[in-house]
Structures are given as structure tokens and as C-alpha cells.
């Protein structure tokens, strides 16, 4: 009920015009519109295949990973999965970092419930939609655009803008 009232209020605001132009709706991607945990699960499952012969117990633990069991930080997720060996955590973190922050695995992200409908409705009522993200353009731009498009978010049309980092140089807290 409360969410529906808020949704209606936002849609009403999207229809309001001022001398400055249409309203602007600024939205983050990860954790706001999209769930990136399935991307991490895919990466961990692939790592499990690589570890199968040398680290079979750790491989079994990685293979059991599900989106629901993951924490925000990878290191916390690995602890939840009962992987505690610092060497394995370091190896997993490097493998994950290379894959997580690149175009190829972005296709595993999923839209959060109601997110596509919400953004499309706001855009249809005249709001300029701005996707603001910590993802960087060179390594994650094409994958981000493709992922949003395939999930049904408005993209590549008038009234939709992107703000991505120009490169990876900005510090990130990961792992």
C-alpha cells in the first residue's frame, strides 16, 4: 500500500514541467534497479570448475553458492560459504574481480521486481531518466547497455542518459 502511494506520487511528479524542463529521475543500477548477485554466483560456479581437481572441498562449497546466500562483500560471501583459507580467498577475489568488472558477465544481472515497470512508467510520463553508476565505461559500458536493453529498461531513446565512470582509476571498495 505505502509503495503504491509513493509510486503514484512519483508518477505525478514525472508529469510536471517547469521552465527548467522535464523532471529528472536519477537512479543507481546495482542494488536499486538490478541484482548483480546472479553474476557473482555464475563466477563462483565457474571458479568451482577450475578448482575441482586441486581444491575439491572448496569447489563443492563454491558450487553450493546461491544468490540468497551472498553478502555485499565477496570476502563475507566466501566466509558464509565456509571458505576461510586466506590463499583461496585471495585467489577467488582476483578471479572474481577480473570477471565481475567486465562486460561479459553483466548479462547475468536481473532486474529487481517492479524496476522495469517503474522506470518505463516514469519515462513515458515525460521524466528524463538518468542511470548513475559506479561502473566504468571502457570495461563495463557495452555490457551495461546490453543488459539494460535485454531486461526491458528504456535505453537508446530520447530522455535517457547514462553517467558511468570514464575509467577504472577511481578507487572501489570490493572484496
PyMOL CGO cylinders between C-alpha atoms (Angstrom):
from pymol import cmd
from pymol.cgo import CYLINDER

trace = [
    CYLINDER, 0.00, 0.00, 0.00, 2.70, 2.52, 1.02, 0.3, 1, 1, 1, 1, 1, 1,
    CYLINDER, 2.70, 2.52, 1.02, 4.79, 1.68, -2.04, 0.3, 1, 1, 1, 1, 1, 1,
    CYLINDER, 4.79, 1.68, -2.04, 1.80, 2.20, -4.34, 0.3, 1, 1, 1, 1, 1, 1,
    CYLINDER, 1.80, 2.20, -4.34, 1.13, 5.64, -2.86, 0.3, 1, 1, 1, 1, 1, 1,
    CYLINDER, 1.13, 5.64, -2.86, 4.79, 6.57, -3.32, 0.3, 1, 1, 1, 1, 1, 1,
    CYLINDER, 4.79, 6.57, -3.32, 4.78, 5.19, -6.87, 0.3, 1, 1, 1, 1, 1, 1,
    CYLINDER, 4.78, 5.19, -6.87, 1.73, 7.31, -7.77, 0.3, 1, 1, 1, 1, 1, 1,
    CYLINDER, 1.73, 7.31, -7.77, 3.30, 10.43, -6.23, 0.3, 1, 1, 1, 1, 1, 1,
    CYLINDER, 3.30, 10.43, -6.23, 6.50, 9.91, -8.24, 0.3, 1, 1, 1, 1, 1, 1,
    CYLINDER, 6.50, 9.91, -8.24, 4.50, 9.38, -11.45, 0.3, 1, 1, 1, 1, 1, 1,
    CYLINDER, 4.50, 9.38, -11.45, 2.60, 12.61, -10.80, 0.3, 1, 1, 1, 1, 1, 1,
    CYLINDER, 2.60, 12.61, -10.80, 5.92, 14.44, -10.36, 0.3, 1, 1, 1, 1, 1, 1,
    CYLINDER, 5.92, 14.44, -10.36, 7.17, 12.94, -13.64, 0.3, 1, 1, 1, 1, 1, 1,
    CYLINDER, 7.17, 12.94, -13.64, 4.35, 14.73, -15.47, 0.3, 1, 1, 1, 1, 1, 1,
    CYLINDER, 4.35, 14.73, -15.47, 5.14, 18.17, -14.01, 0.3, 1, 1, 1, 1, 1, 1,
    CYLINDER, 5.14, 18.17, -14.01, 7.04, 20.64, -16.20, 0.3, 1, 1, 1, 1, 1, 1,
    CYLINDER, 7.04, 20.64, -16.20, 8.92, 23.77, -15.18, 0.3, 1, 1, 1, 1, 1, 1,
    CYLINDER, 8.92, 23.77, -15.18, 10.79, 26.43, -17.08, 0.3, 1, 1, 1, 1, 1, 1,
    CYLINDER, 10.79, 26.43, -17.08, 13.92, 24.38, -16.44, 0.3, 1, 1, 1, 1, 1, 1,
    CYLINDER, 13.92, 24.38, -16.44, 12.47, 21.45, -18.38, 0.3, 1, 1, 1, 1, 1, 1,
    CYLINDER, 12.47, 21.45, -18.38, 11.16, 17.99, -17.53, 0.3, 1, 1, 1, 1, 1, 1,
    CYLINDER, 11.16, 17.99, -17.53, 11.75, 16.37, -14.17, 0.3, 1, 1, 1, 1, 1, 1,
    CYLINDER, 11.75, 16.37, -14.17, 14.92, 14.30, -13.87, 0.3, 1, 1, 1, 1, 1, 1,
    CYLINDER, 14.92, 14.30, -13.87, 14.88, 10.87, -12.28, 0.3, 1, 1, 1, 1, 1, 1,
    CYLINDER, 14.88, 10.87, -12.28, 18.38, 9.75, -11.21, 0.3, 1, 1, 1, 1, 1, 1,
    CYLINDER, 18.38, 9.75, -11.21, 18.72, 6.03, -10.47, 0.3, 1, 1, 1, 1, 1, 1,
    CYLINDER, 18.72, 6.03, -10.47, 21.61, 3.80, -9.47, 0.3, 1, 1, 1, 1, 1, 1,
    CYLINDER, 21.61, 3.80, -9.47, 21.82, 0.40, -11.13, 0.3, 1, 1, 1, 1, 1, 1,
    CYLINDER, 21.82, 0.40, -11.13, 23.30, -2.17, -8.75, 0.3, 1, 1, 1, 1, 1, 1,
    CYLINDER, 23.30, -2.17, -8.75, 21.01, -2.87, -5.82, 0.3, 1, 1, 1, 1, 1, 1,
    CYLINDER, 21.01, -2.87, -5.82, 18.47, -0.28, -6.97, 0.3, 1, 1, 1, 1, 1, 1,
    CYLINDER, 18.47, -0.28, -6.97, 17.29, -1.45, -10.38, 0.3, 1, 1, 1, 1, 1, 1,
    CYLINDER, 17.29, -1.45, -10.38, 19.34, -4.60, -10.81, 0.3, 1, 1, 1, 1, 1, 1,
    CYLINDER, 19.34, -4.60, -10.81, 20.50, -7.52, -8.71, 0.3, 1, 1, 1, 1, 1, 1,
    CYLINDER, 20.50, -7.52, -8.71, 24.09, -8.44, -9.53, 0.3, 1, 1, 1, 1, 1, 1,
    CYLINDER, 24.09, -8.44, -9.53, 24.24, -11.45, -7.20, 0.3, 1, 1, 1, 1, 1, 1,
    CYLINDER, 24.24, -11.45, -7.20, 23.44, -13.89, -10.05, 0.3, 1, 1, 1, 1, 1, 1,
    CYLINDER, 23.44, -13.89, -10.05, 26.58, -12.57, -11.78, 0.3, 1, 1, 1, 1, 1, 1,
    CYLINDER, 26.58, -12.57, -11.78, 28.66, -13.43, -8.72, 0.3, 1, 1, 1, 1, 1, 1,
    CYLINDER, 28.66, -13.43, -8.72, 27.04, -16.88, -8.47, 0.3, 1, 1, 1, 1, 1, 1,
    CYLINDER, 27.04, -16.88, -8.47, 27.97, -17.62, -12.10, 0.3, 1, 1, 1, 1, 1, 1,
    CYLINDER, 27.97, -17.62, -12.10, 31.55, -16.50, -11.47, 0.3, 1, 1, 1, 1, 1, 1,
    CYLINDER, 31.55, -16.50, -11.47, 31.83, -18.63, -8.31, 0.3, 1, 1, 1, 1, 1, 1,
    CYLINDER, 31.83, -18.63, -8.31, 30.39, -21.67, -10.08, 0.3, 1, 1, 1, 1, 1, 1,
    CYLINDER, 30.39, -21.67, -10.08, 32.92, -21.25, -12.90, 0.3, 1, 1, 1, 1, 1, 1,
    CYLINDER, 32.92, -21.25, -12.90, 35.71, -20.96, -10.34, 0.3, 1, 1, 1, 1, 1, 1,
    CYLINDER, 35.71, -20.96, -10.34, 34.45, -24.16, -8.72, 0.3, 1, 1, 1, 1, 1, 1,
    CYLINDER, 34.45, -24.16, -8.72, 35.06, -25.95, -12.03, 0.3, 1, 1, 1, 1, 1, 1,
    CYLINDER, 35.06, -25.95, -12.03, 38.63, -24.62, -12.12, 0.3, 1, 1, 1, 1, 1, 1,
    CYLINDER, 38.63, -24.62, -12.12, 39.24, -25.67, -8.51, 0.3, 1, 1, 1, 1, 1, 1,
    CYLINDER, 39.24, -25.67, -8.51, 37.63, -29.10, -8.87, 0.3, 1, 1, 1, 1, 1, 1,
    CYLINDER, 37.63, -29.10, -8.87, 40.91, -31.09, -9.01, 0.3, 1, 1, 1, 1, 1, 1,
    CYLINDER, 40.91, -31.09, -9.01, 43.21, -29.05, -6.75, 0.3, 1, 1, 1, 1, 1, 1,
    CYLINDER, 43.21, -29.05, -6.75, 40.68, -27.88, -4.17, 0.3, 1, 1, 1, 1, 1, 1,
    CYLINDER, 40.68, -27.88, -4.17, 37.71, -30.27, -4.35, 0.3, 1, 1, 1, 1, 1, 1,
    CYLINDER, 37.71, -30.27, -4.35, 36.22, -29.34, -0.96, 0.3, 1, 1, 1, 1, 1, 1,
    CYLINDER, 36.22, -29.34, -0.96, 36.36, -25.62, -1.70, 0.3, 1, 1, 1, 1, 1, 1,
    CYLINDER, 36.36, -25.62, -1.70, 34.95, -26.32, -5.17, 0.3, 1, 1, 1, 1, 1, 1,
    CYLINDER, 34.95, -26.32, -5.17, 31.95, -28.08, -3.59, 0.3, 1, 1, 1, 1, 1, 1,
    CYLINDER, 31.95, -28.08, -3.59, 31.39, -25.09, -1.30, 0.3, 1, 1, 1, 1, 1, 1,
    CYLINDER, 31.39, -25.09, -1.30, 31.53, -22.66, -4.22, 0.3, 1, 1, 1, 1, 1, 1,
    CYLINDER, 31.53, -22.66, -4.22, 29.19, -24.82, -6.27, 0.3, 1, 1, 1, 1, 1, 1,
    CYLINDER, 29.19, -24.82, -6.27, 26.61, -24.53, -3.45, 0.3, 1, 1, 1, 1, 1, 1,
    CYLINDER, 26.61, -24.53, -3.45, 26.55, -20.72, -3.77, 0.3, 1, 1, 1, 1, 1, 1,
    CYLINDER, 26.55, -20.72, -3.77, 23.15, -19.17, -4.40, 0.3, 1, 1, 1, 1, 1, 1,
    CYLINDER, 23.15, -19.17, -4.40, 22.21, -15.51, -4.75, 0.3, 1, 1, 1, 1, 1, 1,
    CYLINDER, 22.21, -15.51, -4.75, 20.31, -15.62, -1.46, 0.3, 1, 1, 1, 1, 1, 1,
    CYLINDER, 20.31, -15.62, -1.46, 23.42, -16.73, 0.45, 0.3, 1, 1, 1, 1, 1, 1,
    CYLINDER, 23.42, -16.73, 0.45, 25.65, -13.94, -0.81, 0.3, 1, 1, 1, 1, 1, 1,
    CYLINDER, 25.65, -13.94, -0.81, 26.67, -10.87, 1.18, 0.3, 1, 1, 1, 1, 1, 1,
    CYLINDER, 26.67, -10.87, 1.18, 27.55, -7.46, -0.22, 0.3, 1, 1, 1, 1, 1, 1,
    CYLINDER, 27.55, -7.46, -0.22, 31.31, -8.06, 0.00, 0.3, 1, 1, 1, 1, 1, 1,
    CYLINDER, 31.31, -8.06, 0.00, 32.82, -11.10, -1.68, 0.3, 1, 1, 1, 1, 1, 1,
    CYLINDER, 32.82, -11.10, -1.68, 35.01, -11.84, 1.35, 0.3, 1, 1, 1, 1, 1, 1,
    CYLINDER, 35.01, -11.84, 1.35, 31.88, -12.03, 3.53, 0.3, 1, 1, 1, 1, 1, 1,
    CYLINDER, 31.88, -12.03, 3.53, 30.21, -14.27, 0.95, 0.3, 1, 1, 1, 1, 1, 1,
    CYLINDER, 30.21, -14.27, 0.95, 33.17, -16.64, 0.93, 0.3, 1, 1, 1, 1, 1, 1,
    CYLINDER, 33.17, -16.64, 0.93, 33.06, -16.83, 4.73, 0.3, 1, 1, 1, 1, 1, 1,
    CYLINDER, 33.06, -16.83, 4.73, 29.33, -17.60, 4.55, 0.3, 1, 1, 1, 1, 1, 1,
    CYLINDER, 29.33, -17.60, 4.55, 30.21, -20.40, 2.16, 0.3, 1, 1, 1, 1, 1, 1,
    CYLINDER, 30.21, -20.40, 2.16, 32.75, -21.62, 4.78, 0.3, 1, 1, 1, 1, 1, 1,
    CYLINDER, 32.75, -21.62, 4.78, 35.85, -20.82, 2.72, 0.3, 1, 1, 1, 1, 1, 1,
    CYLINDER, 35.85, -20.82, 2.72, 38.38, -19.46, 5.18, 0.3, 1, 1, 1, 1, 1, 1,
    CYLINDER, 38.38, -19.46, 5.18, 41.82, -20.26, 3.74, 0.3, 1, 1, 1, 1, 1, 1,
    CYLINDER, 41.82, -20.26, 3.74, 43.45, -16.85, 3.06, 0.3, 1, 1, 1, 1, 1, 1,
    CYLINDER, 43.45, -16.85, 3.06, 45.20, -18.16, -0.05, 0.3, 1, 1, 1, 1, 1, 1,
    CYLINDER, 45.20, -18.16, -0.05, 41.92, -19.42, -1.54, 0.3, 1, 1, 1, 1, 1, 1,
    CYLINDER, 41.92, -19.42, -1.54, 40.13, -16.20, -0.58, 0.3, 1, 1, 1, 1, 1, 1,
    CYLINDER, 40.13, -16.20, -0.58, 42.84, -14.20, -2.35, 0.3, 1, 1, 1, 1, 1, 1,
    CYLINDER, 42.84, -14.20, -2.35, 42.70, -16.39, -5.44, 0.3, 1, 1, 1, 1, 1, 1,
    CYLINDER, 42.70, -16.39, -5.44, 38.89, -16.27, -5.52, 0.3, 1, 1, 1, 1, 1, 1,
    CYLINDER, 38.89, -16.27, -5.52, 38.88, -12.50, -5.09, 0.3, 1, 1, 1, 1, 1, 1,
    CYLINDER, 38.88, -12.50, -5.09, 41.26, -11.96, -8.00, 0.3, 1, 1, 1, 1, 1, 1,
    CYLINDER, 41.26, -11.96, -8.00, 39.29, -14.31, -10.24, 0.3, 1, 1, 1, 1, 1, 1,
    CYLINDER, 39.29, -14.31, -10.24, 36.01, -12.66, -9.25, 0.3, 1, 1, 1, 1, 1, 1,
    CYLINDER, 36.01, -12.66, -9.25, 37.38, -9.12, -9.72, 0.3, 1, 1, 1, 1, 1, 1,
    CYLINDER, 37.38, -9.12, -9.72, 38.58, -9.85, -13.27, 0.3, 1, 1, 1, 1, 1, 1,
    CYLINDER, 38.58, -9.85, -13.27, 35.19, -11.25, -14.24, 0.3, 1, 1, 1, 1, 1, 1,
    CYLINDER, 35.19, -11.25, -14.24, 32.83, -9.08, -12.18, 0.3, 1, 1, 1, 1, 1, 1,
    CYLINDER, 32.83, -9.08, -12.18, 34.17, -5.79, -13.53, 0.3, 1, 1, 1, 1, 1, 1,
    CYLINDER, 34.17, -5.79, -13.53, 33.96, -6.67, -17.22, 0.3, 1, 1, 1, 1, 1, 1,
    CYLINDER, 33.96, -6.67, -17.22, 31.28, -6.71, -19.89, 0.3, 1, 1, 1, 1, 1, 1,
    CYLINDER, 31.28, -6.71, -19.89, 30.93, -10.45, -20.40, 0.3, 1, 1, 1, 1, 1, 1,
    CYLINDER, 30.93, -10.45, -20.40, 29.18, -11.46, -17.19, 0.3, 1, 1, 1, 1, 1, 1,
    CYLINDER, 29.18, -11.46, -17.19, 26.82, -8.48, -16.91, 0.3, 1, 1, 1, 1, 1, 1,
    CYLINDER, 26.82, -8.48, -16.91, 24.22, -10.48, -18.81, 0.3, 1, 1, 1, 1, 1, 1,
    CYLINDER, 24.22, -10.48, -18.81, 23.62, -12.47, -15.62, 0.3, 1, 1, 1, 1, 1, 1,
    CYLINDER, 23.62, -12.47, -15.62, 22.26, -9.44, -13.75, 0.3, 1, 1, 1, 1, 1, 1,
    CYLINDER, 22.26, -9.44, -13.75, 18.49, -9.45, -13.24, 0.3, 1, 1, 1, 1, 1, 1,
    CYLINDER, 18.49, -9.45, -13.24, 16.01, -6.63, -12.82, 0.3, 1, 1, 1, 1, 1, 1,
    CYLINDER, 16.01, -6.63, -12.82, 14.64, -6.18, -9.34, 0.3, 1, 1, 1, 1, 1, 1,
    CYLINDER, 14.64, -6.18, -9.34, 10.91, -6.76, -9.05, 0.3, 1, 1, 1, 1, 1, 1,
    CYLINDER, 10.91, -6.76, -9.05, 8.94, -3.83, -10.47, 0.3, 1, 1, 1, 1, 1, 1,
    CYLINDER, 8.94, -3.83, -10.47, 12.04, -1.89, -11.55, 0.3, 1, 1, 1, 1, 1, 1,
    CYLINDER, 12.04, -1.89, -11.55, 11.47, -2.08, -15.31, 0.3, 1, 1, 1, 1, 1, 1,
    CYLINDER, 11.47, -2.08, -15.31, 7.80, -1.12, -14.97, 0.3, 1, 1, 1, 1, 1, 1,
    CYLINDER, 7.80, -1.12, -14.97, 8.70, 1.79, -12.68, 0.3, 1, 1, 1, 1, 1, 1,
    CYLINDER, 8.70, 1.79, -12.68, 11.38, 3.26, -14.95, 0.3, 1, 1, 1, 1, 1, 1,
    CYLINDER, 11.38, 3.26, -14.95, 9.31, 2.77, -18.09, 0.3, 1, 1, 1, 1, 1, 1,
    CYLINDER, 9.31, 2.77, -18.09, 6.29, 4.44, -16.48, 0.3, 1, 1, 1, 1, 1, 1,
    CYLINDER, 6.29, 4.44, -16.48, 8.34, 7.44, -15.31, 0.3, 1, 1, 1, 1, 1, 1,
    CYLINDER, 8.34, 7.44, -15.31, 9.93, 7.83, -18.74, 0.3, 1, 1, 1, 1, 1, 1,
    CYLINDER, 9.93, 7.83, -18.74, 6.55, 7.51, -20.51, 0.3, 1, 1, 1, 1, 1, 1,
    CYLINDER, 6.55, 7.51, -20.51, 5.21, 10.36, -18.37, 0.3, 1, 1, 1, 1, 1, 1,
    CYLINDER, 5.21, 10.36, -18.37, 8.00, 12.64, -19.51, 0.3, 1, 1, 1, 1, 1, 1,
    CYLINDER, 8.00, 12.64, -19.51, 10.76, 12.32, -16.93, 0.3, 1, 1, 1, 1, 1, 1,
    CYLINDER, 10.76, 12.32, -16.93, 14.35, 12.31, -18.10, 0.3, 1, 1, 1, 1, 1, 1,
    CYLINDER, 14.35, 12.31, -18.10, 15.85, 9.08, -16.77, 0.3, 1, 1, 1, 1, 1, 1,
    CYLINDER, 15.85, 9.08, -16.77, 19.49, 9.23, -15.72, 0.3, 1, 1, 1, 1, 1, 1,
    CYLINDER, 19.49, 9.23, -15.72, 21.24, 5.96, -14.91, 0.3, 1, 1, 1, 1, 1, 1,
    CYLINDER, 21.24, 5.96, -14.91, 24.06, 6.81, -12.49, 0.3, 1, 1, 1, 1, 1, 1,
    CYLINDER, 24.06, 6.81, -12.49, 26.52, 4.03, -11.73, 0.3, 1, 1, 1, 1, 1, 1,
    CYLINDER, 26.52, 4.03, -11.73, 29.98, 3.29, -10.43, 0.3, 1, 1, 1, 1, 1, 1,
    CYLINDER, 29.98, 3.29, -10.43, 30.52, 1.01, -13.41, 0.3, 1, 1, 1, 1, 1, 1,
    CYLINDER, 30.52, 1.01, -13.41, 33.22, 2.24, -15.79, 0.3, 1, 1, 1, 1, 1, 1,
    CYLINDER, 33.22, 2.24, -15.79, 32.67, 2.90, -19.47, 0.3, 1, 1, 1, 1, 1, 1,
    CYLINDER, 32.67, 2.90, -19.47, 35.67, 1.07, -21.03, 0.3, 1, 1, 1, 1, 1, 1,
    CYLINDER, 35.67, 1.07, -21.03, 35.27, -2.25, -19.19, 0.3, 1, 1, 1, 1, 1, 1,
    CYLINDER, 35.27, -2.25, -19.19, 31.54, -2.34, -18.44, 0.3, 1, 1, 1, 1, 1, 1,
    CYLINDER, 31.54, -2.34, -18.44, 29.80, 0.11, -20.77, 0.3, 1, 1, 1, 1, 1, 1,
    CYLINDER, 29.80, 0.11, -20.77, 28.72, -2.18, -23.59, 0.3, 1, 1, 1, 1, 1, 1,
    CYLINDER, 28.72, -2.18, -23.59, 27.67, -4.94, -21.20, 0.3, 1, 1, 1, 1, 1, 1,
    CYLINDER, 27.67, -4.94, -21.20, 25.67, -2.48, -19.11, 0.3, 1, 1, 1, 1, 1, 1,
    CYLINDER, 25.67, -2.48, -19.11, 23.86, -1.08, -22.14, 0.3, 1, 1, 1, 1, 1, 1,
    CYLINDER, 23.86, -1.08, -22.14, 23.13, -4.58, -23.45, 0.3, 1, 1, 1, 1, 1, 1,
    CYLINDER, 23.13, -4.58, -23.45, 21.94, -5.84, -20.09, 0.3, 1, 1, 1, 1, 1, 1,
    CYLINDER, 21.94, -5.84, -20.09, 19.57, -2.91, -19.54, 0.3, 1, 1, 1, 1, 1, 1,
    CYLINDER, 19.57, -2.91, -19.54, 18.21, -3.31, -23.06, 0.3, 1, 1, 1, 1, 1, 1,
    CYLINDER, 18.21, -3.31, -23.06, 17.62, -7.05, -22.75, 0.3, 1, 1, 1, 1, 1, 1,
    CYLINDER, 17.62, -7.05, -22.75, 15.89, -6.59, -19.38, 0.3, 1, 1, 1, 1, 1, 1,
    CYLINDER, 15.89, -6.59, -19.38, 13.49, -4.07, -20.93, 0.3, 1, 1, 1, 1, 1, 1,
    CYLINDER, 13.49, -4.07, -20.93, 14.69, -0.81, -19.38, 0.3, 1, 1, 1, 1, 1, 1,
    CYLINDER, 14.69, -0.81, -19.38, 14.44, 2.28, -21.58, 0.3, 1, 1, 1, 1, 1, 1,
    CYLINDER, 14.44, 2.28, -21.58, 17.77, 2.81, -23.32, 0.3, 1, 1, 1, 1, 1, 1,
    CYLINDER, 17.77, 2.81, -23.32, 18.92, 4.42, -26.54, 0.3, 1, 1, 1, 1, 1, 1,
    CYLINDER, 18.92, 4.42, -26.54, 15.93, 6.77, -26.71, 0.3, 1, 1, 1, 1, 1, 1,
    CYLINDER, 15.93, 6.77, -26.71, 15.40, 10.47, -26.12, 0.3, 1, 1, 1, 1, 1, 1,
    CYLINDER, 15.40, 10.47, -26.12, 15.11, 11.31, -22.44, 0.3, 1, 1, 1, 1, 1, 1,
    CYLINDER, 15.11, 11.31, -22.44, 17.51, 8.62, -21.22, 0.3, 1, 1, 1, 1, 1, 1,
    CYLINDER, 17.51, 8.62, -21.22, 21.05, 9.44, -20.12, 0.3, 1, 1, 1, 1, 1, 1,
    CYLINDER, 21.05, 9.44, -20.12, 23.95, 7.49, -18.63, 0.3, 1, 1, 1, 1, 1, 1,
    CYLINDER, 23.95, 7.49, -18.63, 26.63, 8.54, -16.21, 0.3, 1, 1, 1, 1, 1, 1,
    CYLINDER, 26.63, 8.54, -16.21, 29.40, 5.97, -15.95, 0.3, 1, 1, 1, 1, 1, 1,
    CYLINDER, 29.40, 5.97, -15.95, 32.94, 6.41, -14.69, 0.3, 1, 1, 1, 1, 1, 1,
    CYLINDER, 32.94, 6.41, -14.69, 35.25, 7.37, -17.57, 0.3, 1, 1, 1, 1, 1, 1,
    CYLINDER, 35.25, 7.37, -17.57, 37.81, 4.75, -16.47, 0.3, 1, 1, 1, 1, 1, 1,
    CYLINDER, 37.81, 4.75, -16.47, 38.68, 2.31, -13.69, 0.3, 1, 1, 1, 1, 1, 1,
    CYLINDER, 38.68, 2.31, -13.69, 41.08, 4.69, -11.94, 0.3, 1, 1, 1, 1, 1, 1,
    CYLINDER, 41.08, 4.69, -11.94, 38.62, 5.67, -9.23, 0.3, 1, 1, 1, 1, 1, 1,
    CYLINDER, 38.62, 5.67, -9.23, 39.01, 3.56, -6.09, 0.3, 1, 1, 1, 1, 1, 1,
    CYLINDER, 39.01, 3.56, -6.09, 36.38, 0.93, -5.37, 0.3, 1, 1, 1, 1, 1, 1,
    CYLINDER, 36.38, 0.93, -5.37, 35.76, -0.98, -2.23, 0.3, 1, 1, 1, 1, 1, 1,
    CYLINDER, 35.76, -0.98, -2.23, 35.48, -4.60, -3.32, 0.3, 1, 1, 1, 1, 1, 1,
    CYLINDER, 35.48, -4.60, -3.32, 36.15, -8.00, -1.90, 0.3, 1, 1, 1, 1, 1, 1,
]
cmd.load_cgo(trace, "trace")
